[in-house]
Amino acid sequence: MSTDTPLMQQYKKIKEEYKDEILMYRLGDFYEMFFDDAQIASKELGITLTKRNKEKGQDIPLAGVPYHSVASYIAKLVSKGYSVAICDQVEDPKSATGIVKREVTRVITPGTIIDVDYLEKNKNNYIMCIKSNISGKEIAVAYADITTGEFVTFDILGGNIESKLLAEINKIGPSEILIDEKTNIDLINLFENKIFLSGIKINSVQNVKKAEKYILDFFNVLSTDVFLLKQKDLAIEVSANLLKYIEELQKENELPFEKIEYRNINSIMELNLSTQNNLDLVPTRLSEAKGTLLGVLDECVTSIGSRELRKLIKNPLLDKKSIEERQYYVDYFFNNVLFREEIRSLLKDVYDIERISVKVIYGTENGKDLLALKSSIKKSLEIYKNFIEKSKIAELFNIAVEELLNIHNKIELAIDYEAPFSIREGGIIKDGYNKDLDELRKISKLGKDYILEIEHRERERTGIKGLKIKYNKVFGYFIEITKANQHLVPEDYIRKQTLVNAERYIVQDLKEYEEKVITAKSKIENLEYELFKEVSSEIKNKIEIFLELSQKISYVDIISNFAHVATKNSYVKPEIAEDDNLELLGARHPIVETLISRGEYIKNNVKFDEKNNLIILTGPNMSGKSTYMKQIALNIIMAQIGSYVAADYAKIPIVDKIFTRVGASDDLLSGQSTFMLEMTEVASILNNATKKSFIVLDEIGRGTSTYDGISIATAITEYIHDKIGAKTIFATHYHELTELEKELEKATNFRVEVKEDGKNVVFLREIVKGGADKSYGIEVARLSGIPQEVLSRSKKILKKLETRRAIIENKIKTEQMLLFTDVLEEDEDIEESIEEFSENDKKVLEILKKIDLNSLSPLESLIKLNEMKTILNGGSNE
């Protein structure tokens, strides 16, 4: 028979179902945690670890947090990767027989936080689910934000599927990823040691049986075709898995999802993981917005707009018509300055309608939220009035005016301007809104006035000037008298409580009126709560209107923001070209130019056309090669999200993919060297780039020996030029590659201009035609602060090596000429020479004739070479 108390029996039974979560168990005004949960909470939250009654001779560890501030503690635990189960009292303690009934009402994981005060306001909090098919040649992804109601799914098909998945995960930036058992086996190696996944909670999820029926029932629709999911079985399955997981964690809470949005990732520019990071598009988990494209472009005045802009930057459009439609609206705001500033001024007072609406669905809204919604409706209606006066763009802000006005007026009538955050303690509803409430308030007010009369009367009667009538929840109303005045207390006073320095008493009429006042107060609080929920219910019935309004607000915010940033930073509207020609005049790097003094940035030009689509760029480190290349990629992205670009003139075609191979670093976690990592990324580029892609390559082949590096870099350049035809900039230190301009029809040499002034070298950061003939490595070392003694020694060694190189090169040329002459003279005797070969020699020659070098792997080549060596040494190939 168990020696546990009934409370501990209840706790252990509930904990058994939630072994992997920290269980917060409601006890009075606290959420308590026991055993291991208490020890974890004490350490992670910095709260006191105490002990409860002993169980089997052992103290039970205990830690607790106040119920009214539990959200902040939950947020802290979840941010550290823990899941939290909230166990609440589900019956009134006053009417309970025995122990109060308790149940887990919600499980909170990193991706299912609904307390938006503890989330980044300018960033979505996504939970993602991934599923692959049996062959592994298709992956479906679903992701959702339960604080905004967004629910999206898409398929990844075809080659390079794993790379595409990693890129999409990085784009979306989920805080939690769900994988079913089968898919988990497939992805465990892919996710292993991926640094960008650190901090993301990876959880398992059960596959939903009859997934399509589950989706149909949840959304109450007849066909998944309404979500464009007909015959997309894997997308349906992964969506059902995600939806079911969220529903189970939220228990009986209603979810905010109105639809599933199917996204075709082939309609947006492909940006692999490396490219996203190399171009600094948005902040990573460890970085700030400053120094990223988002940091430059985001001057949105609403959090809804900022969240949406973050998505746009990582998902440039591929449809010319859609891009030009955005440009049209941006252009209107750009040219109509007063209109733009008026709209942006109004938008500043629009709150986060999206997240407030979802709080209403969850029932977690308060009076402040409804007041914020009312203010947002008012400003939205003013924005609408401004738009309908501008006929050219009136359709951009077509909203449900009448319904919004009705909700505004309802909130205006009902909710007090000073409404508190709590919805259970009264003070929310205005006087005059409800007759019953007004009557109760009158009784309460008269009762309080009478209590003040009693206080005045008792002071007069006793002569105790410091006599006070006070109130608390435990003892109700009482008279408090200090010990110094005890001799003045009348005999009819009834002692209620003794304190160190005072005594507390009651009198009969105080007790009678206390009951009336407290009863009225309780009735007021209950009635106000009911009236508040009635108003919320009306909003909830119109929730689609508010979610649609939030989309309109975010779009207007973004396009007016694009116009504002374009004006501020002197951007130009790009022409979206019909052909594949790209031209930028006076182009700048949009991020770098904001980090240096205004006017210091050196502008540069670039042009790709049918005659020139490959630039070989030479010049020293620190001279601006990477900046030049990245600025072109960033301006392409800006153009394809509908923004103006950092240039004096821009003509940009639709680019389907951007690839960047920049920098050199070992991937120590996966055991890949600099060169191996570089070759892996280059292989991905060569296998996936198309003629419509833009490629940035920086210093390919530097991780191996010089001649190997030159050979590889040359072959890669030739392959891109001859086979792919993508617009490419290849930055290199190998001056030998400049010779390719003579061999490749569409290749052109460019260099970073360098000015030599006596002993000093100045990097002008200007890109001009022609190849560089020096690396200026020692000059870069000088700028980096290398000691003068080292620099001087380097110059002496360099001079010696250059002299030796010249001697060797002259000798090689002489020997080559002699060899060439000998070959010509001996050409006639070749057949006779072959006749003099041994049998083993002939066997090797036959093998060499049959080998297809292009089809051999490195390992197969070594095996074949060893085989021929064995034959030449007298062995056999059998």
N, C-alpha and C positions, 0 to 999 in steps of 0.2 A: 504493500500500500504506500502511495506516495506521501512524503512528508512535506511536499510543497504547499504553500498557501494557495487558495483559489486563484489569487491574482497571478502568481507565478505559473500555475498550471495553464491559465489562459494565455499568458505570454509565450510559454514554450510551445504550445500548440500552434499559435500563429507564426512564431519564428520558424518552426519546422517547414512551413510552406514558403518561407522567404530567406533561405539559407545564404544566398549570395548578396543580399541587400542589408544595409544598415537599417534596422527596424526602430523607428521612432514611435514610442508607445505612449499614448495620451493618458496622463494621470493628473487630474485637476487642471491647474494652470501651467503645467509643464509637459513637454515631451521627454520621456525618459528612455535611456538606452542601458542595456545590461550586458554583462559578460564581455566577450570580445568586442562587441559593438561599442560598449562604453569606453574601452581602452583605446580603440581607434579614434572615436570622437574626441576624447580628451586630448590626444596627441595632435590631431589635425585641426581642431577648433580652438585649442588653448583653453579648455574649460576644466574645472576641477573634477577629479576622479574621486568619488567617495565609495562607501560600502553599504550594502543593505543587509538585512538579517541573514544569518549564516545558513547555508544549505549543505548538509552532510559534512559539517565541520569546516566548510570553506566560506570565506566572505564572498558575497556577490558584488562584483564591480558595478558601479552605477554612475551615470553622468546624465545631466538633464539640461534642457534649454527652455526658456519661456515660450509659451505657445504663440504670443502676439508678435514675437520676432523670429519665429522659426524659419521663415523664408530665407533670411540672410545666412543662417547656418546650413540650410539645405544647399543653397547655391555654392557655398564654400566647399562642402563635401563633394558635390557633383563636379565642380571644377577640378577637383583632384582625382577624378576618375571613378568615384564611388557611385553606386546606385542606392537610393533611399526609399524605403517603404513607409508610408504614413499610416499609422494605425490610430483611428479616431473612435471616440465614444459614439455609438450609433443609437443610443436611447437616452432619455432624460434620466439623470442619476436620481432625481426625486421620486420617479415612478418605478425605478428598477427594483426587482426582487433579487436579493443576493448581489453578486458582482455585476457591475455595469457591462452590458454587451459592447464588444469592440470588434472592428473589422478594418482591414487595410482598405483605404478609400482611394489610394493613388500610389503608384510607384514612379519615382522620378529618376531618370537617367540623363546623361549629358544632352541627348537629343530631344528630351520630352519635358524640358522646363517650361512652365507656363507663367512663372513670375517674371514678367518682362523687365521689372526694375533692376534685375540682376543680369540682364543680357546687354550686349552692345546694341545701342539704338540704331547705328548705321550699318549693321550687318545682320544677315539672317542666321538663325540657329537651325541648321539642317540635320535631320536624321536620314540616313541612306540605307537602302537595301540592295544587295547585288545577287544575281542568280545567273548561272550559265547552263546551257543545254548539255545533253549527253556527249555530243562530239567536242564540246569546248570551242566551237567555231562561232558561237553567238553568245553575247552577254547582254542581259537586260538590267537596267538600273532604275530604281524609283527613289525619289527623295521628297521630303516634306518639311515644312516649317509649321509646327502646331501653334505658333503664336501669330501667324498671318493667314493661315488657311491655304497656303500654296502646296500643291501636290503635283509632281511632275514625273513622267516616266519616259524612257527612251531605250532604243536598241543599239548595240555596237556589233557590226558585222564585218566580215572580210578580213584582210591581212592586217598585221600589226595591232591585233585586237587588245593585247595586254597593255601596250604603250598608250593606246587610245583611252583605255579605262583609267590608267594612272593620271592621264591629262585631265579627264573629266572629274575625277575625284579632287584634284588640285583646284580646278575651276570652281567647283561647288563648295569645297571647304566644309564638309560635314563635321559635326562634333561627335557623331556616333555612326558606326557602320554595322549593319546586320548582314550575316551570311548564313545560309542554311548549311546543314552538315555536308551535303554533297559538294556544293560550291566551295566550301571552306577548304576542302582537300586540294582543290584546283588552285586556289588563290594564296595558300599559305606561303609558298615559295616566292610568289610575286610581291607580297606585302612585307616579307621578311627584310629587315634592315633598311627600309625606306624611311629616311629621316623625316620627310614631310608628313608622314603618318603618325609621328610621335605626338602623344596628347589626344589622339582620337580613340575613343572607346570602341573596341571591336567586340560585338556580342553575337551569339548564335540565335537563330530564329527557326521556328518550325514551319514546314511547308503547309499551306492551307489546302485542304481537300476541297474539290469543286470550287476552284478559285474564281471562275467566271461568275458562278451563281452568287458567291459571297459579294463580289463587286456589285452585281446587279441589285442585290437586296440592300446593300449598304446605301447606295445612291438612289434606290427606288427608280430604276430605269429599266426599259425593256430590252435594250441591246447595248453592248459595249461600243457599238459603232458611233454612238453619240460622243464618245471620247476618242474616236479614230483608232480604236484598238481591235477592231474586227480582224480575226485571224492572226493577231499578234499575241500568241499564246504565252510566250515567255514574259512579255511585258505585263500581261494580265496576272500571271503567277507572282511576279516579284512585287507588283502593286498590292495584291491581296496579302502577301506575307507582311509587308510593311504596315498596311492598314490594320491588320489583325493584331500585330504586335502593339501598336499605339493604343488600340481600343482596349486591349487587355490591361495595359498599364494604367489607363485613365479610368478603369472600372466603369461606373455608371455615368461618368461625365459625357456630355454631348461633345462631339468633335466638330471642328469648324470647316471641314472640307466640303466644298460644294460641287467639285468636279475633279477629274484627272486630266491634266494637260499632257498630251503626247507631243514630245519634241523630236523633230527630225534633225539629228546632229549633222547631217550632211548639208543642211542649209546654212550652217555657220562655219566660219573660218577654223581650220584645224590648227591648234597651237599646242604642241606637245609640252610635256612637263619641263624640259630643259629650256624651251623658248619662253614659257611663262615666267620662269625664274630669271633668265638672263635679261629679259626686257624690263624687269621690275614693274609689272603691270599693277599689282595691288600689294598691300602689305602682307607679309607672312605672319605666322603666329608670334614671332619674336621681334618683328620690326614695326616701325611706325609708318603712317601714311606719307610723311615727308620723304622725298626721294623716290616716289613711285608715280606712275601715270595717274592713278586714282587721286593721289595727293595734289596733283596739278589741276586735274579737271573737276574735282569735286568741290564746288562752291555752292552746292544745292542748299536750299534754306529749309528743307524738310527732311526728316529722317527717312521717310518713305522714298523720296527721290534719291538719297544717298545709297540706300540699299539696292535700288534698281540700277543705278549707274554702275555699281560694282559688278553686277551681272553683265551689263552691256559691254564693258571693257574686255571681259574675257570671252565674249561671244560676238565678234564682229560679223556683220551680215554678208551674205554672198549674192543677194538679190539687188540688182541695180535700182529697180523701181522702189523698193523699200528704203534703200539708202537715200535716194533723191527725195522721197517723201519727207523723211526726217529733215533733210537739208532745207526743204522748202519752209518748214516751220521755223527752223533755227534762223534762216535768212530773214524771215519776217520780224522776229524778235531782235535780230541784229540791227536791222534798219529802222525799227520803231523804238527808239531808246526810251522815251517817256512811258510808253505802254509797257515795255519790259520792266522798268523799274517799279511801276505801279503794281504789276502782277507779283513781282518778287517781294515787294513790301507786304502785300496781302498774304502771300504764302508763308511768311515768317510767323504768322499767328495761327497757322494750321497745325494742329497736333497730329500725333500718330494715329490717324483714323483706323488704319488697318489693324493695329494691335489692340486698340480700344474696342473695336468691333468684336474681335475674337475673345477678349475678356468678358464681354457681354454674353457670348455663347457659353463660355465656361462658368459664368455666374460669379466671377471674381472681380467685377467692376465695383467702383465706389462712387460717391458723390462727386469727387474731383474729376473722375473720368467723364461723367456725363456733362459736367460743366465745360470740360475741354472739348467734348464732342459738339456741344452747342456753339461754342466759339468758332470751331472749325467749320460748322455748317454755315454760320453767318459770313465768314470770310469766303467760303466757297461760292456762296450766292452772289457776293460782291464781284468775285472773279468772273462768274458766269455773266453778270451784267456787262462787264468790260468786254467779254468775248463776243456777245451778241451784237455789240456795236461795231465789231470788226468783221464784216461779212466774209472776208477772204479766209478766215480761219475759225469761224463760228462753230463748225462741226467738231473742232478739236475738244471743246469742253461742253458737250451736250449731256446734261445731267438731269436727274429726276427732281426738278425744282419744287413742285407742289408737295411731294412726299417729304422731302427734306425740310421744307418750311413748316410742315405740320409737326414733325419731330422737334424742330427747334422751338416752336411755340409751346409744345408740351413740356419740354425741359425747363423753359423759361418760367412757366406757371408753377411747376412743382418743386424744383430743386433750389434750395437756399444758396445764395451767393457765397456764404461762409461754410458750406457743407464740409464736415470733417471727413477724414479718411475712413473711419469706422462706420459701418452701416448698421450697427447693432445698438448704438448708444444714443440715438436721436440726434436732433439738430440738422437733419437733412432736408426735411420738407418745409416749404414756406407757409407762413400764416395765411389763412384765407383759401388754401387749396382744398381742404377737407373739413367739413363741419364737425364731425366727431373728434377729429384731432384738435381742432380749435377749442372744443368744450373741455377736453381732458387737460389741455394746457392751461386753461382758465382755472380749473380746480387745482392743478399743481401750483400755479402761481399764487392763488389765494392761500393755499396751505403753507407755502413758504413765507408769505407775508405774516401769517398767523404765528408761525414759529419765531419770526423776528419780534413779534409783539410779546410772546412768552419770554424771550431773552431780555427784553427791555423791562418787563414786569418783574422778573426775578432779580434783576440787578437792583431795582428800587426796593423790593421787599427784603432782600438780604443785606443790602449795602455793599455787596461785593462788586466793585467796578470792573474787575477783570473777568467776571463770569461770562462764559461763552457757550453757545449751543453749537455742537459739531456733529459731523456725520461720517460714518464709514460703512462699508458693505457688511461687515461682521456684526456690529452692534447697533447699526441704525443711527438715530438721533440720540444725543446725550448731552448733559450739562457737565462741563469740565471746570473744576475748582482746584486751585493750587493748595498745597499742604499748609501754606501760611494762613489761608482763610478758612481752615476746617472748623474753627470755633464758631463761624457765622452760618454754618449749614443748618437749615431748618429740619425739624424732626420728620416732616412728611416726605423728605427726599429719600429715594430708594437707591442704595448703592448698587452700581452695575459693574465697575471695574476699578482696581487699584493700580496706579502707576507709581513710579519712583518719586516723582515730584507733584503728583496730582491725584485726585479722585474723580471718578465719573459717576454721574447720577442720572436718574430719570424722575419725572413727575407724571401724574396720571394724564393730564390733558395733552402733554407732549407725546405720550405713548399713543393716544387716540389719533391725533393728527398725523403722527408718523405713519401709521397704517394707511391713512387716506392718501398721503403724499406719495409713499412708495408704490402703492397700488396704481396710482395715476401715472407715475413715472414708468412703471413696467408696461402699462397699457400703451403709453405714448411710444415707447421704443418699439414695441411689437407692431403697432399700427403704422409707424413711419417706415419700418422695414417692408411691410406689405405694400404700402403705397409706392415706395422706391422700386420694388420688384415689378410692380405693374407698369411703371414707366419703362423699365429695362426690357420688359416683355414686348412692348410696342416697338422698341428699337430692334429687338431680336427678330421680330416678324418681318422687318425691312432690311435684314442684314445684307442681302445681295446688293441693295442700293449703296450701302456704305462701302462694301468691298469694291464695287465698280467705281465709286467716287475716289477711293484711295488710288486706284490705277490711273484715273484721269489726273489727279493731283501730282502723282510721281512723274508722269510723262511731261506735263506742263513745266514742272520744276526742272527736269533734265534739259529740255530743249531751250528754256529761257536761261538756264545755267550755261549751256554750250555757247549761247550768244554773248552772255556776260563775260565768260572766260576768253572768248575770241577777241572781244573788244579790249579787255585788260591786257592780254598777251600779244596783241597784234597778229592774230591768226588770219588765214585766208581761206575762203571757200574753195574746196578742191573740185575740179571737174572729174566726174567718174567716167573714164574713157570707155568707148565701145571696143577699141582694139586692145592689144597688150602693151602699148607704149606707156612708159612711166617717165614723168619729168617733174623734178622739183628744182625751183630756182630760189636761191637765198634761204635754203632749208636750215632749220636749227633742231637741236635735241630738246624736246619740250620739258624734260626733267632737269637736265644739266643747266639750262639757261636760267632756271629759277634759283639755282644754288650758287650762282656767281653774281658779281655786281652787274647791274643793268648796263647793257651796251658793250660788254666785254666779249660776248660770244661771237665767234667767227662763223659767218654764214658760208654754206657751200652748196654747190649744184650737183645734180645727178640726172643722167638721162639713159634710159634703156629703150631700145627700139629694135627693129628687125635686123639692123646692121650691128648692133652692139648690145649684148645681153649678159656679158661676163666682164667684170672689172677685177683686175689683179692689182691689189693695193699694197704698195710697199712704203716703208717708213719706220722710224724707231719707235720703241715703246714710249708711252706717255705723250705721244705727239698728236693723238686724237683719232687714230684709226677706228677703234671700237666705238667711239662716240659717233663718228660719221656713219658707220654701218647701222648702229642701233637706231639712230634718228630716222633713217629711212623706214625701217620696220615699224617704228612707233607712229610715224605719220601715216603709214598705210592703215594701221589699226584705227587710228583716229578718224580717218576718212570713212572707213567701213562701219563705224558705229554712228555715223551721221554728224560727227563733229567737224569743225574747221580744223586746219592743220597749221603747224609751225613753219611757215614758209612765206615767201613773197608771191610765189605762183606755184600751183600744183595741178598736175594732171595725173590721175592715178587709176589704173585699171582694177578690175576685181581680181584679188589675189586669193587663191583657195587655201593655201597653207603657208605659214612662215616657219622656217627652220633656222635655228641659231646654234652654232657650235663655237662657244666662246670660253676662253679661260682654260686652265689646266689644274686639275686637282685629283688626288688619289681617292677612290672610293674604298676606304680601308675596311668598312663594315662588310662589304661583299667581296673583299679581297681583290678588287680590280685596280690595276696600276693606272697611272695617268694615260699611258698610251692605249691600254686596253679599253678604258672608258671612252677615250676619244674615238677609237676605231668603231666601237659599238654604236656610238651616236651617229657617226658618219655613215655607217652601214644602214641605219634606220632612215637617214635622209635620202641616200641613194636609192633605197627600195620603195620610198613612199612619195617623193617629190614628183610634181608634174610640171608641164610647161607653164602653167599659171601660178606656180609657187614662187616664193622669194626666199633665197638662201643666203645666210651669213656664215661664212667660215673664217675662223681666226686662228692662224698658226697651226694648220694641220701638219702632222708629221714631226713635231718638235720633240715628241717623247721617245724618239729612237735615234739611231746614229744619223749623221748628216746625210749620207748618200741614200740610205733607206728612206729617210724623211722626204728628201727631194723627189725620189722615185714615186713614193706613194702620193705625195701632193700633186705631182704632175699627172699621174694616172687618174686621180680623182677629178682634177680640173678638166681633163680631156673627156671623161665620162659624162660629167654634167653638161659640158658644151655640146658633145656629139649625140648623146642618148636622151638626155632629159630636156635640155633647152630652157631651164628655169632661169629667171633673173637672179644673178649671183654676184656677190662681192666676196673675193677671197683675199684676206689680208695675210701677208707673209713677210718673214725675214729672209726667205730664200730668194736672193736676187736672180738666181738662175731661172726662176719661174717667169721672169719678165720676157724671156726668149719665146714664151708661148704666144705672145702677141703676133709673132711672125708666122706661127704655125696654125693658130686657131682663128678662123674667119671672123668670129663675133667677139673676140677677146680684145680688151684694151687695157693698157697700163696706166695707172694713176699712182701718184705718190703724195705724201705729206710734205709740203714745202718746208725746207730747213734753211736757215740763214746762218752762215759761218762768219763770225765777226772776230777775226784774229784767233785767239785761243778759245773763245767761247762759241757755243752753238745755241741758236734760238729756234724753238719749234713754233712755227707760225700758225699751225693747225689749219692751213689752207690746202685743199685738195686740188692738185693740178695734174695735167696729163704728163705721162712719162714715168719711168721706173726709177727707184732710188738705187744708188750704187754703194751706199754705206749703211751700216746698222746703227751707228752712234751709241753702241752699248755702253761705252765708257762714259759718255756724256750723261746718259741716263743714270748711271751709277753715281756720278758726281752730284746730280740733282737730288738723288736719294739720300745723300749725306755720307757716302762711303769715305773713309779717311783718305787724305791726300797722298799718303805714303803708298796705299794700295793702288790708287789711281795711276800714280807715276810708274809703279812697277808694271801695271797692266798695259800701259802704253808701250813700254820697252818690249814686253813679251809679244804684244800684237805686231809690232814692227818686225820682230824676228820671224814670227809665223808667216806674215805676209811675204817676206823675202823668200822664205823656204818654199812657200806655196808657188811663187812665181817660177822658181828654179825647177820645181817638180813638174809644173804644167808645161814649161818649155821642153823639158826632157821627154815628157809623155807625147807631146806633139811630134817631136823628132822621131821617136820610136814608132809612132803610128804611121808616119810617112814611109819609113823604111819597111815596116811590116806590109803596108799596102803595096809597095813596089815588089816585095818578095812574092806576095800572093799572085800578082799579075803575071810574074815570070813563071811561077810554078803552076799556074792554072791548068796548063796542058798536061802536067804530070800527075794531076789529082787522081785520075782513074787508076794509073799505075801504082800510086801510093796505097790506094785502097786494097789493091790485090796483095800488097805486102803485109796487110793486117793479119793478126792471128785470128783463130776461130772465135776466141772469147771476145776480141775486139769487135768482130762482126756481129756477134750476138747482141752486144750492147748497142751497136748502131741500129740494129733491127728494132730493139725495144724502144729506142729514142724516136724512131720514125713513127711508131704506133701510138705513142703517148699523146693524149689530149691534155696539155698542161692546164687549160682553163677549167677543166672539170675536176682536177685533183685538189683535195684538201691539203693543208700543211702536213698533217700526219701521214697521209697517203704518199705525199712527195718524198718524205724522209724514208719511208719503207721502200719505195721504188729506187731511191738513190742507194740505199744500203744493198739492195738486190744487185744493182749493177756493179757496185764496188766488189761484192763477193765474186762475181763472174770474172772481173778483171784480175782478181788475186788468185785465180785458178780454181775457184769453187764452181758451183753449178747453180743454175736458176730453177732447177727442177726440185 
